Amino acid sequence: MGQLFRRYWLPIGGSAELTANPTKAVRLLGEDLVLYRDRSGKLGLIEASCAHRRVHLLYGIPEDNGLRCPYHGWLYDETGQCTEMPAEAPDSTFPSRVQIQAYPVQEQRGLVFAYLGPLPAPLLPNWGPWNKENVRWDVGLAVVPCNWLQIMENSMDPVHTEWLHRYFSRYVLQRLEETGQRQRDEHWRPPPPVVPHKKVGFDIYQHGIIKRRVLEGGSEEDVSWRIGHPVVFPNMLNGGQIRVPVDDENTLYIWYQSHDLKEGEQPQLTSSDVPVYRVPLPGLDDNGLPTWDRLDNNSGQDNMAWMTQGPISERWKERLGESDKGIIMYRRLLVDQMRIVDDGGDPMNVIRDPKENVDLYIPNETEEGDLTWGYRQLRSLEGGLSTGSSGKYSVIGREHAQQSGAPLPK
């Protein structure tokens, strides 16, 4: 699986993070690295430890052409090549013989991507949803303490929305009221309706798996079945939620969201204009009780479900049923793509021809501007925050809600 993931460009954070501090510690696919921006504006992603005495380069000093170790001044460029050793003789060839691990990086609309695989690197996919105009983007980040696969398998499970994001949501709001943490008229999200699933289906398409559903009162003519909701192989839901393996027991979760420009707002001109926010994880308070205020939104509910399976889910104890056929399909697809890599080929969504890498289409049930009635009920209040994804914490979402006078979550 590690070799499969090394065939893809993986997002590792937001460009704006390097505005606050020019270095960032990164752990990716089990490797400890440092992302930096030097004084010329160039990005580099290099091994975390200096080759000299193993000091962590998070504390490195950006120079005009690279990152300098704070301990003895060794300077590294974006290829990991040591270019200066101040204490060595001026004519020494020692620097030319020292190079640490480095990987290529790219920026795109506020995200920084890294490629850790064999060269030549493929193209960074130009996904259609990332090419929206007249929008502002923001980036939510969380490191979830569990394996990436149990997060992705959740995306192959339409039925969980009926229970976790509806039935359980109503219970969470009830608990907040009973514990005095919320009054009914303070709720930023209304209790969602519980609408049963009548049918679910899954199909493999060019870029991954489409999941489909028919809710009670609906039919196969609804967009939720006719078009469906896409998973982009290997680790993205639609175009806005990306799950990046940090190591076997941790996952960098990225919420990449667009917001329509409001009157008077200016478009974002550079990647550094895209704000980054942190999404807090649910857990237990000092009394050992659930932190209910982190469970009144979809991201908190999902994180609870993934985290409580343990760092790596004990799948041999699972009892899969009919509604789990999407999970089975996804596991088989992973095995198929690993075999392609073993045979020396390019797996799904590794793109090398620029002519193919143009506004890559991802089908989505929202593209016709409508949903089945049950899902319209889950939409936010007019002008308010989205109830789904990480909307409760979104920088731009909260700005827009505040401007409209809609209630904000505490």
N, C-alpha and C positions, 0 to 999 in steps of 0.2 A: 504493500500500500504506500510506503514511503517513496518508492521509485515512481509510482503512478503520480503522486502529488508533485514530485519534482519535475513533471512535464508541464506545469501550469504556472502562470504569473499569479502570485498570491498577494492580496493587500495586507500591509503590515501596520497601517496607521494613517493618520491625517497629516497633510502638508502643514497645517497650522500648528501642529504640535512642535515643529521645529522653529516656529516663530518665538514661542515662549522659551524654548531652550534648543540650541542648535544640535544637540545630541539626544538620542533616545535608545535605551536598552531594548533589544528585540530578541525574543526567543521564538524560533520558527523551525518546525520539523525537527525538534530536539537539539538545535544548534543555538548557541549563545552568540549574538551579533550586536553591533552598534550601527545604527543609522545616523548619519550626520549630514549637515549642509555646511560647506566651507564658505569662506568669505567672498568667493566669486559666484556663489549661488549654486554650485554643483553639488549633487547628492552622491553619497557613497554609502555602501553597506559592507562592513568589514568584520572580521573576527573580533570578538569582544576583548581579547587579551593581547597586550603588546608582546611581540616576539622576544623582547629583551628580558624583562623580569616579571611578566605576566600581570601587570597592572591593568585594571579595567579601563577601557577607552571611553566609557561613558563620561569620564572626567576629562576627556581629551580637549585640546584647544584648537578650534577651527583656524586654519591659516588660509592664505590666498589659493593654495592648491593642495588641500588635504587636511588631515587631522593629526595634531602633534600630541604625543604621549606626555602627560604632565610630569612623569617621574624623571626622565632623562632626556626628553626632547626629541625622541625619534619621530620622524614625520612619515606618514603613510598617505599615498594617493588613493583614488577610488578603485584602483585595481588591486589594492593591498600591497603594492610595491613600496618598500622603504626607500625614501629619496634623500633623507638626511639623518646623520648620526653625529650630533655636535661634538661629542667627546673623542671621536675617531680622527685620525689624520686626514687632512683635506684630500690627499690622493688615494685614500683607502678604497678598495673595491668591495669592502664588506657590505655597504648598503645595497649594492646591486644584487647581492646573494641572499637577501632577506625579503621574503614576501609572505604575507599572511593571507588567509582565505578571504576572498571578496566575491560579491555577487552583483549582477546588474540590477538596477532599479529604474523605475519610470514613475512619473506623476501623471495623473489624469483626473481632472475635475475635483481636486481636493483630496484624492487618495494617493498613497504611495504604494507601488507594487514591487515585489521582488521575485526574481527567478533563480531557483537553486538547482536547476537541472543541467543535463548535458548540453553543450553548445553544438551548433548555433541555436540560440533561443528562438522560440516561435514568436509570432506577433502577439501583442497584448490585444485581446478580443475587443472589438468596437461594438459593444452591445447596444442595440437600439434604444432601450430605456434610458441609457446614459447620455443620449444626444438630445434630450428635451431642450426646447428653447423657452425663454421668458420664465425661467424658474431660478430659485436659489436652492443650493444644496447644503445639507449639514450631515455630519458623521457622528454616529453614536458608537461607543466602544465599551466592551466589557470582556474580562477574561473569566470564562465560565469554568469551574473546576470539574470538568468531566471530558471524556473523549468526544471528539468531533462527530463520530458516527452516530451516537445516540441522539445528537441534535439534528443531524440530517434525516435520520429515520422518522423523526417527528413530522417532517415536511411531506412524507408519504402517507400520512395518517389523517385524512379529512375528518373522521368522526370525532377526533379529540376536541375539535372546535365546539361541537355541540355541548360537550360536558365541561371541559376545562375552561373555555372562554365564555361560557354562557351559564350553565348550571352552577359551576363552582364560583363564577364571577358574582352571581347573585348572593351566594353564601358569604363571600368575602365582604360585600357591602353590608350585609346583615351583621357580620361580626364587627365591622368598624362602627356601626351604629350602637351595637350592644356594649362595646367597650368605651364608648364616648369619644372615639377618635374622629367621628364624622356625624354631622346632623344631616337628615334627609335632604334639606334644601341647600346643603353645601356640596353635594356630590357633583363632581366635574364630569362623571359619566353616568348615564342612566342605567338601571338594571337591564341587561340585554335579554331579549326574548329567547326562550328555549324552543327551537324548531328542530324536530327529529330529522335525521337523514333517512331517506327511503332507498337510496341506491348510490353506490360509489363505483368508480371505474378508473383504470389507469392505462396509458398508452405510452410507448416509447416514441419520441419524435426526434428530429435532427439534433437537438441540443440537450436532450435529457428525457424527462418523464413529465407527462401531463396528468394531473389528477382531476377527476370530474366528480360532481355530486348532484343529486336531485334531492331537494328538501321537501318535506311534507307540504302539499299544496302546489308543488311545482311540477315540471315535466322536463323531458330531454330537450325541449325547445329553449329552455333557459340557458343563458350564457355560461352559467356555472357548470353545465354539462356540455353544451355544444362547443364552447371554446375551452373552458377549463382553466386551471391554475398551474403555472409551469414551475418545475424544478430544473435548474440549469446544472448539468453535470460538470464537476463532481460535487460542488459544495456551495451552491447558491440557490436561494429561493427567489423566484422572479428575478428582478434586477436589483433588489434592495436589501437583502439580508445574506451576508457572506460568512461562512464558518471556516476558520483557518486553524489547522492543527498547530498548536504551540509545541506540544509533546503528546505522549500517550494519554495523559490525564488532565490536560488543559486545552481550552479552545479560545482563540480570539474571535469574539463575535462582533461583527460590524453591521450596523444599521446605516444604510446609505440612502438618504431620503431627499426627494425633490419637493419644493414648495412653490406654488405659483406666485409670481411677482405681484405684489400689491401696488396700488397707486402710489407713486412717489419713490418706490424702491429702485435701487440701482442694481444691475446685474453684477455678478461676481466676475472680476477681471482676471484674477490669478487663482491658482490652487490654494494659496495661503489665505484667501478671502473666505474659504469654506470653513465655518466654525466646527469645532470638535467638542463633544460633551461625553460625560461618563454616565453609564447606566448602572445604578446600584443593584446589587443582587439581593434576593430574598434570603431569609435565614431565621434565626431565633434571637429573641431579645435577651436581656440579662436575666429574665425570669424563666427562660426556656420556652417561651411562647412564640408562635409564628409572628413575623413582622408583617401584619396584615396590610399596612399602608404601602407595601411594595408588591402586593398581590392584586391590586385593583386594576391592573392593566395586563395586556397580553404578554408583553416581554417578561414581566415578573412571574406570571403563571407558567409560561414555558420554561423559564430558568428553574423554577421549583421542580417541575416534572423531570427535567434532565438531570439536575444535580442530585436529586434523591434516589436516582437509579444507581448512584455510586460513581466513582471515578471511571470505571469501565463496567458497563452493564453485564450482568451474568446472563448472557443470552441463552445459555444451555438450560436455564430454568424457565424460559418463556413458554407460554401456551398460545400460539398464534391462531387467530380465527379468520373467518371470511373477510372481515374488514381490513385485515393486515396484508392483503395480497400486494399492495403497493410496496410495502417494506420488503417482501420477498423478491419482487421484481427488481428493486433497487440493489439488493445484495447480489443478485445474479448479474446485474449490469456491471457492478464493480469488479466481480470476478472476471467477466468477459474482457473488460478493458485492461485489467492487469495482465491477462494472457497476451493481449496485443502488444503491451510494453515488453513483456518477456520475449516475444518474437521479433523485437526490434522495430515495431511500428509506432505510429502516433495514435494515441487514444482520442476519444471523442472530445471535440472542442479545442484541439491543438491545431492552430491555424497558421499557415506559412505563406499563403498566396495573398498579397495585398488586394487583389481583385475580389477575393471572397470576403475580405474583412471590412465590409462596408455596411454600417447600420444594421447589424445582425438582428434579425427579427425574433422576438420571443412572444409567442401568443399569450394573451392574458384576458381573462373574463371581463376586465374593466374597460377594454379598448372600445366597446360600443357604448360606453357611458351609462351602463345600467347593470343592475344585479337583481337576483331574485328578491322578492319582498322581504324575506327573513334576514338577508344580509344588509339590506338598506337600513333595517332597524339598528344595526350595529354601527352605522356611521356616526360621526361625532355630532354634537349639537351644532346648529348653524353658527359658523364662525369659531367653533371651539376646537379643542385638540382632538386628534385622532385617538380612538380607543384602542387601536391595534398597534402592532410593532412596538417601537420605543417612544411613541408619540407623547407620553406623559412628560418625558425629559428633554424633548427636542428643543434646541435653542430657538430656531426660527418658528417652530410651531407655537411655542409659548409667547413669542413676540406677537404673532398674528392673533392668537387668542386674546391676549391682553388688549390689543388695539380694538378688538371687536366687543370688548366687555364681557366675553364669555368667562365662566368660572374656571379658575386654575386649580390644579391639584396641589395639595400641600406636600 
